[in-house]
Amino acid sequence: MATTKYAGVFIDKQGKYFYETELGIDRITGKRIRKKGRKDKFGKPFSSAREAYLELTRIKREYHKVHSYANYNMTYYQFMEGNYIPNYKSSVEVSTYSVRKKILEKIRDRFACITLRNFSMEDVQKFRIWLLTDQESGGSGYSQSYASLVFGIFRKSLDYAVEMGFLENNISKRAKAIPKGKATVPYWNKKEFESVISEICISDMYEHLSFVMLWVYYNMGIRVNEGMALWWNDIDFEKKRMRIHHMLILNNRKDWTRNSYTKTTSGKRIISIDEDTIRILKDWKDRQKTIGLGKENDFIFTYDGLPMIKSTLARIIKRYANLAGVKKIQGKGLRHSNASYLINEFNVSVLILSKRLGHSSPEITLKHYAHLWSGADENVVELMAGNIKINTAEKTRISFNGNQTLKKDIPPKIPLEWYMG
C-alpha cells in the first residue's frame, strides 16, 4: 500500500483509498482498538484521500466523545501509552512521528508514576528548570530551541488530557513557555567547501559517491530526505533540470518508504542545474553502470542499489571536515551553505532563492536566511566605489541671497583634484 499526505489514509494496489488507525486501548481486554474503512457513513467508497481523511476524523471524534471518561487513578504513563501517543501517531506524518517518538517516550518515563490529577506546579517548574540547565549542573544539557520543543510537547499532552475529559485544566499553562531562541545553523562558505572536496579521491567508488552527495547538496540546496529520494528519472540532462517530487522516510537502508510528496506543498518543484553539476552527475551515472546501476528507477545516491541514510551523510561530512580542517556541520547545514553561496557569490534575489529552496513564500526564506545577505551587502559597497563619476563645476551659477558670511571663499579641506578625478 502507498501512503498519502493525510496521516492514516492509504492507497491500495488497485488505487482505492482507505483509512486505518488506532483509537487507544480497550479498558477491559487491554488490546489496541483498531479501525479500518473504505466507505463513509453513507456507504459510499472514497473517491479521494481527503474524503477518507474526513471520515477518519469523524470516526475519531465520535469515538472519543462516547468513550470519554474521568479516571482519577490514571497515571501519566497510562495516559501517554493508551491515549496521547496513539493519537499523535495517527495525526502526523510518519517522518514527524519517527523524529518525535523519543521525545514522547522521555516525557512519558519522567512522569510515569504521577497520576494525571496529581501534577503540581512544582513538578512542572522542576521539569522546566531541568530542561534549561546544563549537564554539569545536573540538567538536560539541551539547547534552548530543543528544550522549547520538549516543553511544548509536554504542555500539548496535558491539553489533550483536558480535551479528553481526564483533567479540568492544564496546570502546565501556569508556567512560562520556553522561548525558542535563535538557533544558528553552521554552514560552509565557498572556500571551506573547496577545502573539503579537495580531500576526496574520486577514483575510489565510495569516495566518488561521497563527492557527488556533498556536491549536489551544496549546489542544489535540497533537503536531506529530498536528495536521498532522488532517482535518475528525476534528472533531465537535456533541459538541465532536477525534479524534486519525493521524500525518503526510512529507519534503516532496508526499511524505507519513498513518499510521492515533499515536506510542504511548495516543496514539489523543478529547479535548473548548472553545467558542472550536470557533468558530475553524468560521470557518476556512468560509474554506476559499471556495477549494474544507473537505471531510471535507481537511486542516485547509492553504491549498491539501497538508499543512503542521514547518519551516513553525517559521517561523510565529519570525515572530510576533519581532513580539511574546517568546522563540522549538519546535513541541513549544506542547505544553508547553498543559500549563502547563491547570495554572496551571485547576489541572487530572494524570489529565486525561495523558489529553488521550495519555500511557500519569500517571507519564509527571509525568516531563515536574512542574515546571510550581510556578505552581499559588503559586495555591493565595493561595487559602488568609483561607480558614479564625480565632476563638479569650477564656478557657481547661483545668485546666493542667504547668509553673507558663506559667500567668502573657504579653502576646501579636500583637494579639488580629488573631486575632479
N, C-alpha and C positions, 0 to 999 in steps of 0.2 A: 504494500500500500504506500501511497505517496502523501506527504504532508501538504498542508495549505498554510496560508498566512494566518489562519484562525486557529488558536490553540484548541485542541480536542476535536478538530474536524479533519477528515482524511478523504482520499480518493482511492477506490479500489481499482483492480486491474481492468475492469470494464468501464472505468471513467465515471463511476457513480459515487456520489457524496454520502458520507455518513459521519455521525459523531460517536465518540466513545470517551467516557470519563469515569472518575471515581468520586463518589459523594461523601466518603468518610468510612467509619467503622460501625458495623451493626452492634448496638449495645448489648444484645442478647447472645448472638453467636460469636462475636468478636471478629467476624470476617469482613473484608472490604466490600463495600456496596458499589457495584459497577453498573453503568448504564450505557447501552448502545442502541442506536436507532438510525433508520434510513428514511423515515417519514415524519411529517409534522403531526400535530394533534388531530388534524382532519384526515389523516391517512394519505396525504399527497407526498410522493417521493420528492426529495430535494433536487432542485434544478441548478443550484449554485452553492458554493461553500458558505456564502453569507446566510442563506436560508437555513442551512444545517446549524450554523453558529447561533442564530436567533432562537432556534428550537432548543438547542443545548442550554442557552442562557435561561430560557423559560423553565426547563426541567430542573435546573439547579435552584432557581429562585423558589419554585413551588416546594421542592423537597425540603429546603432549609426552613421555609415558612411552617410546614407541617411538623417537622421534627425538632424545631427549636425548643430548647428546654433549659432550665437553670439548674446546673449541677453544682451544688455548693462544695462538694468534695473533689471536684476535678482538678488535677494538678496541671501545671503548665506543660509538663511533658505529654500528658494525655491529650491536652487541647491541641498542641502542635502536631502530634502524630496523627490524631484522629480527625482533625478539622483544618487547621490553618495550612499545614504543608500540602496535603492533598488538594485543597482548594487553590493554593498558589500555583502548584504544578500544573493544574488544568487551565489556569488563566493566563499563563505566559508562554512565550516561545520555549522550545526545548533548550536552545542555546542559553537563554536567560536563566532557566531553572538550573542548568548544569553549573553555571557560574555562581548562583546564589545558594546552592544546596549546602555547601559547607558553612556559610554564614548562618543559615537557618538552624543547622544542627548544633552549632556552637551556642547560639542563644538558647535553644531548647535545653541543652545539657546544663547550662549555667543556672537556669531557674527550674530545673527538672522537678524538684521536690516541693516547690512552693505552690500552694493552691491558688487558683486564679483570684479568688476573693481575699486572699491574704497578702497581696502585693502591697508594700508600703512605699512611701516616698523615700525612705532610707534605702530600700532595695534599688530603686530607680537611680537615685543620686550616686550611690556607690558604683553602680554599673557605668554611669556616665563618666565619673571621675577615672575609673579603671581604663575606659576606652581612650581617655585623653592623656594618660600617664605613660612615661617611657618604661621600658623593660627593667632598666637599672633600679627604678623606684618601685618595682612590683606591678607595673601596669601592662597594658597590651602591647605597647610599642607601635601601635598603628599610626599611620599618617592621619592628619586631621580629616582629609577627604574620605578615607576608608572608615574612620570612626564615625563620621557623619552618616555614612551609608548603613553601618551596622545598627546604630541607634535608631535610625529612621525605620528600618525593617522591624525592630523590636516594637516601636510605637504602633506601627501598622498592624502587627499581630494582635495587639490589645484592642485596636479599633475593630478588628474583625470579631473579637470576643464580645464586644458591645453589640455589634450588628447581629450576632447570633443569639443574643439574649443571655449569655453567660455572665455578663457584667453590666452594671448600670452606667458606669463611666470609666474612662480611660485615665488612670492615675498618672501615667507617664506624661500626659499632656500638661501636667502642672510643672514639669521640669523644662528648662530651656532646651530647645533643639540644639544640636551641634552644628555650627556653620560649616559649610563645605570647605571654605578656604580656597586659596588659589593654587591649584595643582599645576606645577610646571613639568612638562614632558621633555626630557633631554633629547636632543637630536644632533645629527652630524651636519656640519657645513660642507661645502664643496671640497675644501682642502682635506678635511678629515675623511670624507668618503673616498677620495683619491688615494689616501694613505692606506685605507682598509683594503681596497681591491688590488692594490699593488702587492699585497701579501698572498694573493690567491694564485695557485698554479693550476690553470685550466686543463693542462694535459692529463690530470687525474680526473676520472669520471665524477667522483663525488664533489671534488673541489669545483669542477666546472658547473655542477648543479648549484653549489653554494653561491658562486659568482652570479649566475643567472637570477637566482632568487633575490639577492641583495640589489642587483641592478634594476630589476623590474619594480620592486617595491620602492626603491629610491626615486626612480624616474617617472613612475606612473602614479604614485600616491594612492594606491588602492588599499583597502582594509586587509588585514591579515587573512581573515577567512574568505574574502573575495578572491585573493590570489591563490589560496590553496585549492579553490574550486575550479580554477581555470582549466578548460580542455583546449586542445588545439583548434577545435572548430569555433572557438571564441576569438580567434585571431584572423583578421582579413589582411593577408600580406599585400594584396594588390591595392586596396584602398587605404592601407596603413591605419587600421582601426582595431581597437580592442573592445569586445563586448563584455560588460560586467552585468550579468543577469542571475548569478547564483552565489550562494554562500555555503561553506562546508561546515557541518556540525559533526564533531567526532569525539569519541572517548579515547580511541587509540587508532593506529593505522589500519586495522582490520575491522573496526566498528565505526562506520561513518555514514552520514546522510548528506547528499548534495541537494540542498533545497533550491527550488526554482524561484527564489526571491532573495532580496538582499536585506540588510538591516533596516532600511527605510524604503518607502516607495520611490523616493528620489534617488535611491542608491542604484536603481536599474538605469544604466547609462551606456553610451558608446563614446569612447574617447580616442583621439588621434594618437598615433605612435610615431616617434621620431625615427630617423634613418638608422641611428646607431642601435636603438633597441630592436628594430626590425632585423638588422644584420645579426645581432646577438641571439635573437630567438630562432632565426633560420639555422644558424650554426648549431644551436642546442638541439633543434629538431632533427637535424642530420645525425648528430651524435646519438640521439635516442634510437634512431632507425637501425643503428648497428647492433642493438640488443633487442630488436623486435618491438620497439615502442614508436612513438611519434605519430600514431594514427589519430584520426579526427576526434575520437572519443577517449583518447588517452589524456591523463593529467599532464600538464606542462611541467609542474614541479614534482618530478618523480624520477627515480633511477631503477625501479623495479615494478612499476605499474600501480603501486599503492600511493595514496596521497601523503604528503608531508604534514607534520603537525606543528603546533605553535612552539612546543618545547624544543623541537629540532631547530626551528628558526632562531630561538633564543640562544641555543648553544653555538650556532654558526656566528651570530653577532658577537657573542662573548669571545669566541676563539680568535677571530680576526681583529677585534678591537684590542685585545691583549697584545697580539703580534705587532699591530700598527702603533701601539702606544697611545690610543685615543680612548675617550670615555666610552663605557658600555651604555648602550641604550636598549629600550624595549622594542618589540616588533612594531608596536604602534608609533615608536619614535621615527621609524622610516617614513611614515606618512607625514609626520611633522617636518622631517628633513626635506621631503619633496616640496612641501608648501614653502619652506624657507628658500629652497633652491630656485623655485619659479619666481618668487617675489624679488629676491635680492640679485639674482643673475639676469632676469629678463623683465623685471618690474611688471609682472603680469597683473591684470586687473582683477578685482575681487569677483567680478561676474564670471570670468573664465575659470578662475581657481575654484569657485563654488561649483561650477558645472563639472569640472574634472574630478573633484573630490566626492561628488554625489550628495551635496547638501541640498536641503529643500529651499534655502534662500541664502542670499549674500549675508544676511544678518547672522546666520548660524556660523558662516565662515569667519566673519569678523569677531564673533564671540570667542572663538577658539584660537584664531591666528593673527589677530590685530597687532600683537606685539612683534610679529616677525617683519612688519613693514619698516622697522627702525633702520635697518640697513639700506633699504630702498630710499629712505629719506636722505641718508648721507650721500648716496649716489647722485641724487637729484641736485644737491648742493654743489657737488663737484662739477656737474654739467652746467650749472648756472654761471659759474665763474667765467667771465670773458664772453658770455653769450650775447650780451647787449653791448653794442658799440657806443662808447661814450665820446661825444664830440660836442662840447658846449660852445656857446657864442663868445667871441672876443670882446664885443661891445654890447651894452644893453640897448634895447629898443623900446624900453618902457619909461614913461614920464612918471617918476615916483613922487607922490604927494604926502607920504607918511612922515614918520619921524626923521627930521632933517639930519640928525646925527648919523644915521645909517648911510647917508649919501657919501660920506667920506670914504676914500679908497682904503680898504683894510687889507693888508697883505695876507694872502691865504696861507694857512698853516701847511697845506699840502701843495707841493709844486704844481704849477699849472700844466707842466709837461705830462704829469700823471694822467690828468683828465683828457689831454689831447692825444694820448696813446703814444 
